Amino acid sequence: MSQSEIFKKELLLRLGNNIRDLRMQQGVSQEELAFKIDSARNFIGCIERAEKSPTIFTLFRIARALNVKLEILVKDIDRF
């Protein structure tokens, strides 16, 4: 795996963890979050496991669904 791939995977893992932590703190299931953003539950799981890279639009919809600013979702993902 190249340095670029490792970097991308690390960023996606941190993003996924942030989303999962916020979702769980609010007692929202993956299915509920998926419904709120008009998506599939497995897509939320893929984002949380860093298997998918969400678009900025998807991140915005997730932030709105969790009632947080977009910057909260990406908090600390650039710290290496």
PDB file as gemmi writes it, atoms N, CA and C in Angstrom:
CRYST1    1.000    1.000    1.000  90.00  90.00  90.00 P 1                      
ATOM      1  N   MET A   1       0.848  -1.177   0.000  1.00  0.00           N  
ATOM      2  CA  MET A   1       0.000   0.000   0.000  1.00  0.00           C  
ATOM      3  C   MET A   1       0.894   1.240   0.000  1.00  0.00           C  
ATOM      4  N   SER A   2       0.598   2.184  -0.881  1.00  0.00           N  
ATOM      5  CA  SER A   2       1.415   3.393  -0.987  1.00  0.00           C  
ATOM      6  C   SER A   2       1.131   4.351   0.170  1.00  0.00           C  
ATOM      7  N   GLN A   3       2.021   5.314   0.344  1.00  0.00           N  
ATOM      8  CA  GLN A   3       1.839   6.342   1.388  1.00  0.00           C  
ATOM      9  C   GLN A   3       0.526   7.089   1.185  1.00  0.00           C  
ATOM     10  N   SER A   4       0.206   7.378  -0.065  1.00  0.00           N  
ATOM     11  CA  SER A   4      -1.035   8.084  -0.387  1.00  0.00           C  
ATOM     12  C   SER A   4      -2.259   7.269   0.024  1.00  0.00           C  
ATOM     13  N   GLU A   5      -2.229   5.986  -0.237  1.00  0.00           N  
ATOM     14  CA  GLU A   5      -3.337   5.105   0.140  1.00  0.00           C  
ATOM     15  C   GLU A   5      -3.456   4.988   1.652  1.00  0.00           C  
ATOM     16  N   ILE A   6      -2.329   4.915   2.329  1.00  0.00           N  
ATOM     17  CA  ILE A   6      -2.327   4.844   3.797  1.00  0.00           C  
ATOM     18  C   ILE A   6      -2.907   6.128   4.378  1.00  0.00           C  
ATOM     19  N   PHE A   7      -2.495   7.262   3.842  1.00  0.00           N  
ATOM     20  CA  PHE A   7      -2.991   8.557   4.290  1.00  0.00           C  
ATOM     21  C   PHE A   7      -4.505   8.654   4.095  1.00  0.00           C  
ATOM     22  N   LYS A   8      -4.979   8.269   2.923  1.00  0.00           N  
ATOM     23  CA  LYS A   8      -6.418   8.313   2.640  1.00  0.00           C  
ATOM     24  C   LYS A   8      -7.185   7.408   3.592  1.00  0.00           C  
ATOM     25  N   LYS A   9      -6.688   6.200   3.805  1.00  0.00           N  
ATOM     26  CA  LYS A   9      -7.360   5.253   4.697  1.00  0.00           C  
ATOM     27  C   LYS A   9      -7.421   5.805   6.119  1.00  0.00           C  
ATOM     28  N   GLU A  10      -6.348   6.412   6.586  1.00  0.00           N  
ATOM     29  CA  GLU A  10      -6.313   6.986   7.931  1.00  0.00           C  
ATOM     30  C   GLU A  10      -7.330   8.125   8.061  1.00  0.00           C  
ATOM     31  N   LEU A  11      -7.389   8.977   7.054  1.00  0.00           N  
ATOM     32  CA  LEU A  11      -8.375  10.068   7.075  1.00  0.00           C  
ATOM     33  C   LEU A  11      -9.794   9.516   7.124  1.00  0.00           C  
ATOM     34  N   LEU A  12     -10.070   8.520   6.300  1.00  0.00           N  
ATOM     35  CA  LEU A  12     -11.408   7.942   6.267  1.00  0.00           C  
ATOM     36  C   LEU A  12     -11.752   7.222   7.564  1.00  0.00           C  
ATOM     37  N   LEU A  13     -10.764   6.573   8.187  1.00  0.00           N  
ATOM     38  CA  LEU A  13     -11.002   5.920   9.475  1.00  0.00           C  
ATOM     39  C   LEU A  13     -11.364   6.936  10.552  1.00  0.00           C  
ATOM     40  N   ARG A  14     -10.646   8.048  10.586  1.00  0.00           N  
ATOM     41  CA  ARG A  14     -10.934   9.082  11.572  1.00  0.00           C  
ATOM     42  C   ARG A  14     -12.303   9.704  11.330  1.00  0.00           C  
ATOM     43  N   LEU A  15     -12.616   9.964  10.081  1.00  0.00           N  
ATOM     44  CA  LEU A  15     -13.923  10.511   9.745  1.00  0.00           C  
ATOM     45  C   LEU A  15     -15.030   9.539  10.156  1.00  0.00           C  
ATOM     46  N   GLY A  16     -14.871   8.288   9.806  1.00  0.00           N  
ATOM     47  CA  GLY A  16     -15.857   7.269  10.168  1.00  0.00           C  
ATOM     48  C   GLY A  16     -16.044   7.152  11.665  1.00  0.00           C  
ATOM     49  N   ASN A  17     -14.940   7.210  12.403  1.00  0.00           N  
ATOM     50  CA  ASN A  17     -15.027   7.150  13.867  1.00  0.00           C  
ATOM     51  C   ASN A  17     -15.762   8.358  14.424  1.00  0.00           C  
ATOM     52  N   ASN A  18     -15.500   9.539  13.869  1.00  0.00           N  
ATOM     53  CA  ASN A  18     -16.196  10.745  14.323  1.00  0.00           C  
ATOM     54  C   ASN A  18     -17.703  10.612  14.099  1.00  0.00           C  
ATOM     55  N   ILE A  19     -18.081  10.139  12.929  1.00  0.00           N  
ATOM     56  CA  ILE A  19     -19.498   9.981  12.618  1.00  0.00           C  
ATOM     57  C   ILE A  19     -20.126   8.949  13.546  1.00  0.00           C  
ATOM     58  N   ARG A  20     -19.469   7.811  13.716  1.00  0.00           N  
ATOM     59  CA  ARG A  20     -19.993   6.761  14.598  1.00  0.00           C  
ATOM     60  C   ARG A  20     -20.136   7.270  16.029  1.00  0.00           C  
ATOM     61  N   ASP A  21     -19.112   7.960  16.530  1.00  0.00           N  
ATOM     62  CA  ASP A  21     -19.167   8.474  17.903  1.00  0.00           C  
ATOM     63  C   ASP A  21     -20.325   9.445  18.099  1.00  0.00           C  
ATOM     64  N   LEU A  22     -20.478  10.379  17.163  1.00  0.00           N  
ATOM     65  CA  LEU A  22     -21.577  11.347  17.257  1.00  0.00           C  
ATOM     66  C   LEU A  22     -22.935  10.650  17.175  1.00  0.00           C  
ATOM     67  N   ARG A  23     -23.047   9.730  16.250  1.00  0.00           N  
ATOM     68  CA  ARG A  23     -24.308   8.996  16.077  1.00  0.00           C  
ATOM     69  C   ARG A  23     -24.668   8.230  17.337  1.00  0.00           C  
ATOM     70  N   MET A  24     -23.705   7.539  17.917  1.00  0.00           N  
ATOM     71  CA  MET A  24     -23.956   6.742  19.111  1.00  0.00           C  
ATOM     72  C   MET A  24     -24.234   7.619  20.333  1.00  0.00           C  
ATOM     73  N   GLN A  25     -23.533   8.737  20.458  1.00  0.00           N  
ATOM     74  CA  GLN A  25     -23.785   9.665  21.564  1.00  0.00           C  
ATOM     75  C   GLN A  25     -25.232  10.145  21.548  1.00  0.00           C  
ATOM     76  N   GLN A  26     -25.789  10.267  20.358  1.00  0.00           N  
ATOM     77  CA  GLN A  26     -27.162  10.746  20.219  1.00  0.00           C  
ATOM     78  C   GLN A  26     -28.182   9.612  20.230  1.00  0.00           C  
ATOM     79  N   GLY A  27     -27.705   8.386  20.321  1.00  0.00           N  
ATOM     80  CA  GLY A  27     -28.609   7.237  20.349  1.00  0.00           C  
ATOM     81  C   GLY A  27     -29.310   6.999  19.024  1.00  0.00           C  
ATOM     82  N   VAL A  28     -28.635   7.346  17.932  1.00  0.00           N  
ATOM     83  CA  VAL A  28     -29.196   7.184  16.588  1.00  0.00           C  
ATOM     84  C   VAL A  28     -28.595   5.930  15.954  1.00  0.00           C  
ATOM     85  N   SER A  29     -29.445   5.068  15.434  1.00  0.00           N  
ATOM     86  CA  SER A  29     -28.949   3.863  14.766  1.00  0.00           C  
ATOM     87  C   SER A  29     -28.479   4.212  13.352  1.00  0.00           C  
ATOM     88  N   GLN A  30     -27.728   3.296  12.764  1.00  0.00           N  
ATOM     89  CA  GLN A  30     -27.314   3.488  11.372  1.00  0.00           C  
ATOM     90  C   GLN A  30     -28.541   3.590  10.476  1.00  0.00           C  
ATOM     91  N   GLU A  31     -29.537   2.787  10.758  1.00  0.00           N  
ATOM     92  CA  GLU A  31     -30.761   2.806   9.961  1.00  0.00           C  
ATOM     93  C   GLU A  31     -31.473   4.155  10.073  1.00  0.00           C  
ATOM     94  N   GLU A  32     -31.554   4.711  11.276  1.00  0.00           N  
ATOM     95  CA  GLU A  32     -32.197   6.017  11.459  1.00  0.00           C  
ATOM     96  C   GLU A  32     -31.427   7.115  10.728  1.00  0.00           C  
ATOM     97  N   LEU A  33     -30.107   7.081  10.836  1.00  0.00           N  
ATOM     98  CA  LEU A  33     -29.299   8.087  10.157  1.00  0.00           C  
ATOM     99  C   LEU A  33     -29.462   7.961   8.646  1.00  0.00           C  
ATOM    100  N   ALA A  34     -29.438   6.742   8.161  1.00  0.00           N  
ATOM    101  CA  ALA A  34     -29.609   6.517   6.721  1.00  0.00           C  
ATOM    102  C   ALA A  34     -30.955   7.068   6.253  1.00  0.00           C  
ATOM    103  N   PHE A  35     -32.005   6.836   7.017  1.00  0.00           N  
ATOM    104  CA  PHE A  35     -33.325   7.351   6.656  1.00  0.00           C  
ATOM    105  C   PHE A  35     -33.317   8.876   6.603  1.00  0.00           C  
ATOM    106  N   LYS A  36     -32.670   9.499   7.591  1.00  0.00           N  
ATOM    107  CA  LYS A  36     -32.624  10.962   7.659  1.00  0.00           C  
ATOM    108  C   LYS A  36     -31.898  11.581   6.465  1.00  0.00           C  
ATOM    109  N   ILE A  37     -30.931  10.856   5.909  1.00  0.00           N  
ATOM    110  CA  ILE A  37     -30.176  11.422   4.779  1.00  0.00           C  
ATOM    111  C   ILE A  37     -30.581  10.775   3.449  1.00  0.00           C  
ATOM    112  N   ASP A  38     -31.647   9.984   3.493  1.00  0.00           N  
ATOM    113  CA  ASP A  38     -32.166   9.331   2.291  1.00  0.00           C  
ATOM    114  C   ASP A  38     -31.107   8.450   1.639  1.00  0.00           C  
ATOM    115  N   SER A  39     -30.599   7.533   2.445  1.00  0.00           N  
ATOM    116  CA  SER A  39     -29.541   6.635   1.995  1.00  0.00           C  
ATOM    117  C   SER A  39     -29.819   5.238   2.540  1.00  0.00           C  
ATOM    118  N   ALA A  40     -28.955   4.299   2.224  1.00  0.00           N  
ATOM    119  CA  ALA A  40     -29.084   2.931   2.723  1.00  0.00           C  
ATOM    120  C   ALA A  40     -28.257   2.755   4.001  1.00  0.00           C  
ATOM    121  N   ARG A  41     -28.759   1.899   4.905  1.00  0.00           N  
ATOM    122  CA  ARG A  41     -28.062   1.652   6.164  1.00  0.00           C  
ATOM    123  C   ARG A  41     -26.651   1.127   5.925  1.00  0.00           C  
ATOM    124  N   ASN A  42     -26.500   0.243   4.951  1.00  0.00           N  
ATOM    125  CA  ASN A  42     -25.169  -0.318   4.713  1.00  0.00           C  
ATOM    126  C   ASN A  42     -24.180   0.745   4.233  1.00  0.00           C  
ATOM    127  N   PHE A  43     -24.675   1.820   3.595  1.00  0.00           N  
ATOM    128  CA  PHE A  43     -23.794   2.899   3.174  1.00  0.00           C  
ATOM    129  C   PHE A  43     -23.216   3.624   4.392  1.00  0.00           C  
ATOM    130  N   ILE A  44     -24.035   3.837   5.413  1.00  0.00           N  
ATOM    131  CA  ILE A  44     -23.556   4.462   6.656  1.00  0.00           C  
ATOM    132  C   ILE A  44     -22.487   3.575   7.282  1.00  0.00           C  
ATOM    133  N   GLY A  45     -22.730   2.274   7.321  1.00  0.00           N  
ATOM    134  CA  GLY A  45     -21.742   1.344   7.862  1.00  0.00           C  
ATOM    135  C   GLY A  45     -20.443   1.382   7.079  1.00  0.00           C  
ATOM    136  N   CYS A  46     -20.535   1.472   5.768  1.00  0.00           N  
ATOM    137  CA  CYS A  46     -19.331   1.545   4.932  1.00  0.00           C  
ATOM    138  C   CYS A  46     -18.539   2.818   5.202  1.00  0.00           C  
ATOM    139  N   ILE A  47     -19.231   3.926   5.421  1.00  0.00           N  
ATOM    140  CA  ILE A  47     -18.547   5.182   5.758  1.00  0.00           C  
ATOM    141  C   ILE A  47     -17.860   5.032   7.112  1.00  0.00           C  
ATOM    142  N   GLU A  48     -18.565   4.496   8.079  1.00  0.00           N  
ATOM    143  CA  GLU A  48     -17.999   4.353   9.420  1.00  0.00           C  
ATOM    144  C   GLU A  48     -16.813   3.393   9.456  1.00  0.00           C  
ATOM    145  N   ARG A  49     -16.788   2.412   8.574  1.00  0.00           N  
ATOM    146  CA  ARG A  49     -15.670   1.458   8.510  1.00  0.00           C  
ATOM    147  C   ARG A  49     -14.594   1.877   7.521  1.00  0.00           C  
ATOM    148  N   ALA A  50     -14.725   3.067   6.959  1.00  0.00           N  
ATOM    149  CA  ALA A  50     -13.749   3.624   6.008  1.00  0.00           C  
ATOM    150  C   ALA A  50     -13.674   2.814   4.719  1.00  0.00           C  
ATOM    151  N   GLU A  51     -14.781   2.208   4.346  1.00  0.00           N  
ATOM    152  CA  GLU A  51     -14.836   1.458   3.096  1.00  0.00           C  
ATOM    153  C   GLU A  51     -15.332   2.320   1.938  1.00  0.00           C  
ATOM    154  N   LYS A  52     -15.987   3.428   2.266  1.00  0.00           N  
ATOM    155  CA  LYS A  52     -16.492   4.367   1.255  1.00  0.00           C  
ATOM    156  C   LYS A  52     -16.033   5.773   1.616  1.00  0.00           C  
ATOM    157  N   SER A  53     -15.822   6.572   0.601  1.00  0.00           N  
ATOM    158  CA  SER A  53     -15.429   7.960   0.782  1.00  0.00           C  
ATOM    159  C   SER A  53     -16.632   8.842   0.434  1.00  0.00           C  
ATOM    160  N   PRO A  54     -17.274   9.417   1.449  1.00  0.00           N  
ATOM    161  CA  PRO A  54     -18.475  10.202   1.172  1.00  0.00           C  
ATOM    162  C   PRO A  54     -18.157  11.527   0.486  1.00  0.00           C  
ATOM    163  N   THR A  55     -19.103  11.997  -0.307  1.00  0.00           N  
ATOM    164  CA  THR A  55     -18.956  13.304  -0.938  1.00  0.00           C  
ATOM    165  C   THR A  55     -19.170  14.393   0.109  1.00  0.00           C  
ATOM    166  N   ILE A  56     -18.795  15.601  -0.229  1.00  0.00           N  
ATOM    167  CA  ILE A  56     -19.021  16.728   0.675  1.00  0.00           C  
ATOM    168  C   ILE A  56     -20.513  16.929   0.900  1.00  0.00           C  
ATOM    169  N   PHE A  57     -21.321  16.678  -0.113  1.00  0.00           N  
ATOM    170  CA  PHE A  57     -22.770  16.792   0.022  1.00  0.00           C  
ATOM    171  C   PHE A  57     -23.298  15.775   1.032  1.00  0.00           C  
ATOM    172  N   THR A  58     -22.814  14.545   0.974  1.00  0.00           N  
ATOM    173  CA  THR A  58     -23.225  13.521   1.934  1.00  0.00           C  
ATOM    174  C   THR A  58     -22.796  13.905   3.338  1.00  0.00           C  
ATOM    175  N   LEU A  59     -21.580  14.420   3.489  1.00  0.00           N  
ATOM    176  CA  LEU A  59     -21.119  14.854   4.807  1.00  0.00           C  
ATOM    177  C   LEU A  59     -22.002  15.976   5.348  1.00  0.00           C  
ATOM    178  N   PHE A  60     -22.399  16.889   4.492  1.00  0.00           N  
ATOM    179  CA  PHE A  60     -23.285  17.971   4.898  1.00  0.00           C  
ATOM    180  C   PHE A  60     -24.624  17.415   5.375  1.00  0.00           C  
ATOM    181  N   ARG A  61     -25.172  16.458   4.645  1.00  0.00           N  
ATOM    182  CA  ARG A  61     -26.458  15.855   5.048  1.00  0.00           C  
ATOM    183  C   ARG A  61     -26.328  15.100   6.373  1.00  0.00           C  
ATOM    184  N   ILE A  62     -25.205  14.410   6.576  1.00  0.00           N  
ATOM    185  CA  ILE A  62     -24.985  13.711   7.845  1.00  0.00           C  
ATOM    186  C   ILE A  62     -24.901  14.716   8.989  1.00  0.00           C  
ATOM    187  N   ALA A  63     -24.157  15.783   8.785  1.00  0.00           N  
ATOM    188  CA  ALA A  63     -24.024  16.813   9.819  1.00  0.00           C  
ATOM    189  C   ALA A  63     -25.393  17.387  10.181  1.00  0.00           C  
ATOM    190  N   ARG A  64     -26.184  17.697   9.191  1.00  0.00           N  
ATOM    191  CA  ARG A  64     -27.528  18.245   9.453  1.00  0.00           C  
ATOM    192  C   ARG A  64     -28.394  17.236  10.185  1.00  0.00           C  
ATOM    193  N   ALA A  65     -28.312  15.973   9.787  1.00  0.00           N  
ATOM    194  CA  ALA A  65     -29.119  14.930  10.427  1.00  0.00           C  
ATOM    195  C   ALA A  65     -28.732  14.742  11.889  1.00  0.00           C  
ATOM    196  N   LEU A  66     -27.450  14.961  12.196  1.00  0.00           N  
ATOM    197  CA  LEU A  66     -26.968  14.822  13.579  1.00  0.00           C  
ATOM    198  C   LEU A  66     -26.975  16.158  14.325  1.00  0.00           C  
ATOM    199  N   ASN A  67     -27.462  17.204  13.672  1.00  0.00           N  
ATOM    200  CA  ASN A  67     -27.553  18.540  14.281  1.00  0.00           C  
ATOM    201  C   ASN A  67     -26.212  19.067  14.777  1.00  0.00           C  
ATOM    202  N   VAL A  68     -25.190  18.897  13.938  1.00  0.00           N  
ATOM    203  CA  VAL A  68     -23.861  19.429  14.249  1.00  0.00           C  
ATOM    204  C   VAL A  68     -23.345  20.176  13.027  1.00  0.00           C  
ATOM    205  N   LYS A  69     -22.362  21.019  13.253  1.00  0.00           N  
ATOM    206  CA  LYS A  69     -21.711  21.696  12.134  1.00  0.00           C  
ATOM    207  C   LYS A  69     -20.819  20.698  11.408  1.00  0.00           C  
ATOM    208  N   LEU A  70     -20.661  20.923  10.131  1.00  0.00           N  
ATOM    209  CA  LEU A  70     -19.821  20.047   9.314  1.00  0.00           C  
ATOM    210  C   LEU A  70     -18.421  19.922   9.895  1.00  0.00           C  
ATOM    211  N   GLU A  71     -17.898  20.993  10.438  1.00  0.00           N  
ATOM    212  CA  GLU A  71     -16.543  20.960  10.989  1.00  0.00           C  
ATOM    213  C   GLU A  71     -16.405  19.967  12.141  1.00  0.00           C  
ATOM    214  N   ILE A  72     -17.492  19.663  12.821  1.00  0.00           N  
ATOM    215  CA  ILE A  72     -17.450  18.664  13.910  1.00  0.00           C  
ATOM    216  C   ILE A  72     -17.189  17.264  13.337  1.00  0.00           C  
ATOM    217  N   LEU A  73     -17.767  16.985  12.184  1.00  0.00           N  
ATOM    218  CA  LEU A  73     -17.542  15.667  11.573  1.00  0.00           C  
ATOM    219  C   LEU A  73     -16.085  15.447  11.198  1.00  0.00           C  
ATOM    220  N   VAL A  74     -15.429  16.501  10.770  1.00  0.00           N  
ATOM    221  CA  VAL A  74     -14.053  16.361  10.287  1.00  0.00           C  
ATOM    222  C   VAL A  74     -13.025  16.767  11.360  1.00  0.00           C  
ATOM    223  N   LYS A  75     -13.493  16.947  12.568  1.00  0.00           N  
ATOM    224  CA  LYS A  75     -12.612  17.329  13.671  1.00  0.00           C  
ATOM    225  C   LYS A  75     -11.460  16.335  13.826  1.00  0.00           C  
ATOM    226  N   ASP A  76     -10.269  16.868  13.874  1.00  0.00           N  
ATOM    227  CA  ASP A  76      -9.053  16.099  14.151  1.00  0.00           C  
ATOM    228  C   ASP A  76      -8.651  15.096  13.079  1.00  0.00           C  
ATOM    229  N   ILE A  77      -9.271  15.128  11.894  1.00  0.00           N  
ATOM    230  CA  ILE A  77      -8.865  14.128  10.905  1.00  0.00           C  
ATOM    231  C   ILE A  77      -7.560  14.482  10.242  1.00  0.00           C  
ATOM    232  N   ASP A  78      -7.101  15.726  10.409  1.00  0.00           N  
ATOM    233  CA  ASP A  78      -5.858  16.128   9.758  1.00  0.00           C  
ATOM    234  C   ASP A  78      -4.651  16.071  10.697  1.00  0.00           C  
ATOM    235  N   ARG A  79      -4.830  15.514  11.868  1.00  0.00           N  
ATOM    236  CA  ARG A  79      -3.713  15.447  12.835  1.00  0.00           C  
ATOM    237  C   ARG A  79      -2.986  14.120  12.718  1.00  0.00           C  
ATOM    238  N   PHE A  80      -1.776  14.178  12.224  1.00  0.00           N  
ATOM    239  CA  PHE A  80      -0.948  12.961  12.090  1.00  0.00           C  
ATOM    240  C   PHE A  80       0.352  13.151  12.813  1.00  0.00           C  
TER     241      PHE A  80                                                      
END                                                                             
